[in-house]
Amino acid sequence: MRLAIDAMGGDFAPKAMVEGTLKALKEFPELQITLVGDKNQLVNLLGDQDRIEILHTTEKIEGTDAPVQAVRKKKQASMVLAVQEVREKRCDAAISAGNTGALMASGLFGVGRIKGIDRPALAPTLPTIHQNKGFLFLDVGANAETKPENMLQYAIMGGIYAEKVMNRPNPKIGLLNIGEEPGKGNELVKEAYKLLSNAPINFIGNVESRELLEGPADVIVADGFSGNMVLKSIEGTAMSLMKLLKETLGGSLYTKVLTGLMYGKLKAIKQHMDTSAYGGALLFGLAAPIIKVHGAAKSEAVYTAIKQAQLLVKENVVGTIEHTFHDKQYDWVNRKA
């Protein structure tokens, strides 16, 4: 198995990408890596590694670049070349911590969509208050405008991922809404509710955003606009709480002593809610595994994303999704879409 990694994307590239790669190689002896980036920088970080190839380029897509234009103009950008390695079958999956929109555009132009999927979805796995019980959340921003049929496709793809990669037999699938009752929400969500209710999935109904971190479902489906807002609200709340805790617990000698006594417990809580333990966000619906790692990702998140990519390839998740949408049982999905 060989993975292509955009070594130049992200806030802490290339160091974080290299360190995460080296950790993964120690754990998975069958794994081989193609690092795409500036060879001069990478060689200094890597040392002697016979299972790593370097595809040299100094061009990269910046976070401020317009996604589609950047992909079209920067043909030799590290992200574009990493996806190209997958398209040309030299690698099985690609990972990048770079510009999200550009990675989606690279994936669409490069490997294309699975036949039967109208619009790909961006899907991270988020932690809950229950140990090792994260949930898949899609779409969180790949599409600002969504149709009910798209959300049905997200549910089916998410269910396959939850079963194959998250090891959740018969995964529970919920629909993000403003209330639990079937009649709640706008027309988009109401129509999506009807489609999901009649689909061959374990649909548990509507889930309110305040319930998400309680882990009511293995997969939560949302339109891209709402999903992105909820995701950023969760991230913002977490950062604000951490800031408040630091200010409060560091305010006096008494609280500092108390913090020292509670350090182990506080550290355990932080690790429990750390999203880096769940890997990156998969671009669901593309014809090959493409994973987006958070732009501020450090080496641990890169390592986890590599583990995630390896499972995706090993379990043939993309192939299963493709087969599912060609199965006669799902003919009605494609007709409705």
C-alpha positions as CSV (number, residue, x, y, z in Angstrom):
1,M,0.0,0.0,0.0
2,R,1.3,3.4,-0.9
3,L,-0.1,6.8,0.2
4,A,0.6,10.2,-1.3
5,I,1.0,13.0,1.3
6,D,1.1,16.7,0.5
7,A,4.1,17.6,2.6
8,M,3.7,21.4,2.1
9,G,0.1,21.9,3.2
10,G,-0.9,23.1,6.7
11,D,0.4,25.5,9.3
12,F,3.1,23.2,10.6
13,A,4.3,21.7,7.3
14,P,6.5,20.1,6.4
15,K,7.7,19.1,9.9
16,A,4.3,17.8,11.2
17,M,3.8,15.9,8.0
18,V,7.1,14.2,8.2
19,E,6.9,13.4,11.9
20,G,3.4,11.9,11.5
21,T,4.6,9.9,8.5
22,L,7.7,8.5,10.4
23,K,5.5,7.4,13.3
24,A,3.1,5.6,11.0
25,L,5.9,3.8,9.1
26,K,7.1,2.3,12.4
27,E,3.7,0.9,13.1
28,F,2.8,-0.4,9.6
29,P,5.7,-2.3,8.0
30,E,3.7,-2.9,4.7
31,L,3.1,0.9,4.2
32,Q,5.0,3.0,1.7
33,I,4.8,6.8,1.3
34,T,5.2,9.3,-1.4
35,L,5.9,12.7,0.1
36,V,5.2,15.6,-2.3
37,G,7.1,18.8,-1.6
38,D,10.5,20.6,-1.5
39,K,13.1,17.9,-1.5
40,N,15.7,20.1,0.1
41,Q,13.5,20.7,3.2
42,L,12.2,17.1,3.4
43,V,15.6,15.3,3.2
44,N,16.9,17.3,6.2
45,L,13.8,16.1,8.2
46,L,13.7,12.5,7.0
47,G,17.2,11.1,7.2
48,D,17.6,7.7,5.7
49,Q,14.2,6.2,4.8
50,D,13.9,3.5,2.2
51,R,10.1,3.3,2.3
52,I,9.6,7.0,1.4
53,E,9.9,8.5,-2.0
54,I,10.0,12.2,-2.5
55,L,8.2,13.8,-5.4
56,H,9.9,17.2,-5.7
57,T,8.1,20.5,-6.1
58,T,8.5,23.9,-4.6
59,E,5.0,25.1,-5.6
60,K,2.1,25.0,-3.2
61,I,-1.4,26.3,-2.8
62,E,-1.8,28.9,0.0
63,G,-4.8,29.0,2.3
64,T,-5.7,32.4,0.9
65,D,-5.8,31.2,-2.8
66,A,-9.1,30.9,-4.6
67,P,-9.5,27.1,-4.7
68,V,-10.6,26.4,-8.3
69,Q,-8.3,29.0,-9.9
70,A,-5.3,27.8,-7.8
71,V,-5.8,24.2,-8.9
72,R,-6.0,25.2,-12.5
73,K,-3.0,27.6,-12.5
74,K,-0.7,25.8,-10.1
75,K,-0.4,22.5,-11.9
76,Q,2.8,21.6,-10.0
77,A,1.5,22.4,-6.5
78,S,2.2,19.7,-3.9
79,M,-1.5,19.1,-3.3
80,V,-2.4,18.8,-7.0
81,L,0.5,16.4,-7.6
82,A,-0.4,14.2,-4.5
83,V,-4.0,13.8,-5.9
84,Q,-2.4,13.1,-9.4
85,E,-0.4,10.2,-7.9
86,V,-3.7,8.6,-6.9
87,R,-5.4,9.3,-10.2
88,E,-2.5,7.6,-12.0
89,K,-2.7,4.6,-9.7
90,R,0.8,5.0,-8.3
91,C,-0.8,5.7,-4.8
92,D,-3.9,4.3,-3.2
93,A,-5.0,7.5,-1.3
94,A,-3.9,11.1,-0.7
95,I,-3.7,13.2,2.4
96,S,-3.4,17.0,2.7
97,A,-3.7,19.6,5.4
98,G,-3.9,22.4,2.9
99,N,-6.7,24.6,1.5
100,T,-9.9,22.6,1.9
101,G,-11.6,24.1,-1.2
102,A,-8.6,23.5,-3.3
103,L,-8.3,19.9,-2.1
104,M,-12.0,19.3,-3.1
105,A,-11.4,20.9,-6.5
106,S,-8.2,18.8,-6.9
107,G,-10.2,15.7,-6.1
108,L,-13.0,16.5,-8.5
109,F,-10.7,17.4,-11.3
110,G,-8.3,14.6,-10.6
111,V,-10.0,11.4,-9.5
112,G,-13.6,12.5,-10.2
113,R,-16.8,11.4,-8.5
114,I,-18.2,8.0,-7.9
115,K,-20.9,7.3,-10.5
116,G,-24.3,8.0,-9.0
117,I,-23.0,10.5,-6.4
118,D,-24.2,14.0,-7.3
119,R,-22.1,16.0,-4.8
120,P,-19.2,14.9,-2.6
121,A,-19.4,15.7,1.1
122,L,-16.8,16.7,3.6
123,A,-17.0,14.4,6.7
124,P,-14.9,14.7,9.9
125,T,-15.3,12.3,12.9
126,L,-16.0,14.3,16.0
127,P,-15.6,13.2,19.7
128,T,-18.4,12.7,22.1
129,I,-18.5,12.5,25.9
130,H,-18.3,8.7,25.6
131,Q,-14.8,7.1,25.4
132,N,-13.9,6.1,21.9
133,K,-17.4,6.8,20.6
134,G,-17.0,9.5,18.0
135,F,-19.6,10.2,15.3
136,L,-19.2,10.9,11.6
137,F,-20.6,14.3,10.6
138,L,-21.4,15.2,7.0
139,D,-21.6,17.5,5.1
140,V,-19.7,20.2,6.9
141,G,-19.1,22.6,4.1
142,A,-18.3,21.0,0.8
143,N,-21.7,22.3,-0.5
144,A,-23.3,25.5,0.6
145,E,-26.5,24.5,-1.2
146,T,-27.9,20.9,-0.8
147,K,-30.8,18.9,-2.1
148,P,-32.7,16.3,-0.1
149,E,-31.4,13.6,-2.5
150,N,-27.8,14.6,-1.7
151,M,-28.5,14.1,2.0
152,L,-29.8,10.7,1.3
153,Q,-26.6,9.8,-0.5
154,Y,-24.6,11.2,2.5
155,A,-26.5,9.0,4.8
156,I,-25.8,5.8,2.7
157,M,-22.1,6.7,2.3
158,G,-21.7,7.6,6.0
159,G,-23.3,4.3,7.0
160,I,-20.8,2.3,4.9
161,Y,-17.9,4.2,6.4
162,A,-19.2,3.8,10.0
163,E,-19.5,0.0,9.5
164,K,-16.3,-0.6,7.7
165,V,-13.9,1.9,9.3
166,M,-15.5,2.8,12.7
167,N,-16.5,-0.8,13.3
168,R,-20.2,0.0,14.0
169,P,-22.5,-2.8,12.9
170,N,-25.9,-1.5,11.7
171,P,-24.8,2.1,12.4
172,K,-27.4,4.6,13.7
173,I,-28.0,7.5,11.4
174,G,-29.5,10.8,12.5
175,L,-30.6,14.0,10.7
176,L,-29.5,17.3,12.1
177,N,-32.6,19.4,12.8
178,I,-34.0,22.1,15.1
179,G,-36.3,19.6,16.8
180,E,-36.9,15.8,17.2
181,E,-40.4,15.8,15.8
182,P,-40.7,14.6,12.1
183,G,-42.5,17.8,11.1
184,K,-39.8,20.1,12.3
185,G,-37.4,22.1,10.1
186,N,-37.5,23.8,6.7
187,E,-38.6,22.1,3.5
188,L,-35.2,20.8,2.7
189,V,-34.9,18.9,6.0
190,K,-38.5,17.7,5.9
191,E,-38.0,16.2,2.5
192,A,-34.7,14.7,3.6
193,Y,-36.4,13.1,6.6
194,K,-38.9,11.4,4.3
195,L,-36.1,10.0,2.1
196,L,-34.1,8.7,5.0
197,S,-37.1,7.2,6.6
198,N,-37.7,5.0,3.5
199,A,-34.0,4.1,2.9
200,P,-32.5,0.7,3.8
201,I,-30.5,2.3,6.7
202,N,-30.9,2.4,10.5
203,F,-32.4,5.9,10.6
204,I,-33.2,7.1,14.1
205,G,-34.8,10.4,13.2
206,N,-34.0,14.0,13.9
207,V,-31.1,15.0,16.2
208,E,-30.8,18.5,17.7
209,S,-27.3,20.2,17.7
210,R,-27.3,20.3,21.5
211,E,-27.3,16.5,21.6
212,L,-24.4,15.9,19.2
213,L,-21.7,15.5,21.8
214,E,-23.9,13.0,23.7
215,G,-23.4,10.6,20.8
216,P,-27.0,9.7,19.9
217,A,-26.0,8.4,16.5
218,D,-22.9,7.0,14.7
219,V,-23.6,9.3,11.6
220,I,-25.2,12.7,11.6
221,V,-26.4,14.0,8.2
222,A,-26.7,17.8,7.5
223,D,-26.8,20.2,4.6
224,G,-23.4,21.7,4.1
225,F,-24.4,25.2,5.3
226,S,-25.8,24.1,8.6
227,G,-23.2,21.5,9.1
228,N,-20.4,24.0,8.7
229,M,-21.9,26.4,11.1
230,V,-22.5,23.7,13.7
231,L,-18.9,22.4,13.3
232,K,-17.4,25.9,13.8
233,S,-19.7,26.5,16.7
234,I,-18.4,23.4,18.4
235,E,-14.8,24.3,17.6
236,G,-15.3,27.9,18.9
237,T,-17.0,26.8,22.1
238,A,-14.2,24.3,22.8
239,M,-11.5,26.9,22.3
240,S,-13.4,29.5,24.4
241,L,-13.8,27.0,27.3
242,M,-10.1,26.1,27.2
243,K,-9.2,29.8,27.3
244,L,-11.6,30.4,30.2
245,L,-10.2,27.4,32.1
246,K,-6.7,28.7,31.7
247,E,-7.6,32.1,32.9
248,T,-9.6,30.8,35.9
249,L,-7.2,28.1,37.0
250,G,-4.2,30.4,36.7
251,G,-5.7,33.3,38.6
252,S,-4.3,32.8,42.1
253,L,-1.9,30.6,44.1
254,Y,-4.8,28.5,45.3
255,T,-6.2,27.7,41.9
256,K,-2.7,27.0,40.6
257,V,-2.2,24.4,43.4
258,L,-5.6,23.0,42.7
259,T,-4.8,22.8,39.0
260,G,-1.6,20.9,39.8
261,L,-3.5,18.4,41.9
262,M,-6.0,17.9,39.1
263,Y,-3.5,18.0,36.2
264,G,-3.9,14.3,35.4
265,K,-7.7,14.5,35.2
266,L,-7.7,17.7,33.2
267,K,-5.2,16.2,30.7
268,A,-7.3,13.1,30.3
269,I,-10.4,15.2,29.5
270,K,-8.4,17.2,26.9
271,Q,-7.1,14.0,25.3
272,H,-10.6,12.5,25.3
273,M,-12.0,15.4,23.4
274,D,-9.0,15.8,21.0
275,T,-10.2,15.6,17.4
276,S,-6.7,14.5,16.2
277,A,-7.4,11.1,17.6
278,Y,-10.1,10.6,14.9
279,G,-8.0,11.4,11.8
280,G,-9.0,13.8,9.1
281,A,-12.1,14.6,7.2
282,L,-12.8,12.3,4.2
283,L,-14.1,13.7,0.9
284,F,-17.0,11.4,0.5
285,G,-18.2,10.6,-3.0
286,L,-14.8,10.9,-4.8
287,A,-13.6,7.9,-6.8
288,A,-10.6,7.4,-4.5
289,P,-9.8,8.1,-0.8
290,I,-8.8,11.8,-0.3
291,I,-8.4,12.9,3.3
292,K,-8.3,16.5,4.5
293,V,-6.4,17.1,7.8
294,H,-7.0,20.2,9.8
295,G,-4.8,23.1,8.7
296,A,-3.5,23.4,12.3
297,A,-2.8,19.7,12.5
298,K,0.4,18.5,14.2
299,S,2.2,15.2,13.8
300,E,-0.3,13.2,15.9
301,A,-3.2,14.2,13.6
302,V,-1.2,13.3,10.5
303,Y,-0.3,9.9,12.0
304,T,-4.0,9.2,12.7
305,A,-5.0,10.3,9.2
306,I,-2.5,7.8,7.8
307,K,-4.0,5.1,9.9
308,Q,-7.4,6.2,8.7
309,A,-6.3,6.1,5.0
310,Q,-4.8,2.7,5.4
311,L,-8.2,1.4,6.8
312,L,-10.1,3.0,4.0
313,V,-7.9,1.3,1.4
314,K,-7.8,-2.0,3.2
315,E,-11.6,-2.2,3.6
316,N,-12.2,-0.9,0.1
317,V,-14.7,1.7,1.3
318,V,-14.8,3.6,-2.0
319,G,-15.4,0.4,-3.9
320,T,-18.2,-0.6,-1.5
321,I,-19.9,2.8,-1.9
322,E,-19.5,2.5,-5.7
323,H,-21.0,-1.1,-5.7
324,T,-23.8,0.0,-3.4
325,F,-25.0,2.8,-5.7
326,H,-24.9,0.3,-8.6
327,D,-26.9,-2.3,-6.7
328,K,-30.5,-2.8,-7.8
329,Q,-31.6,-2.3,-4.2
330,Y,-30.5,1.4,-4.6
331,D,-31.9,2.1,-8.1
332,W,-34.5,4.3,-6.6
333,V,-31.8,6.5,-5.0
334,N,-30.3,7.3,-8.3
335,R,-33.7,7.9,-9.9
336,K,-34.6,10.4,-7.2
337,A,-31.2,12.1,-7.4
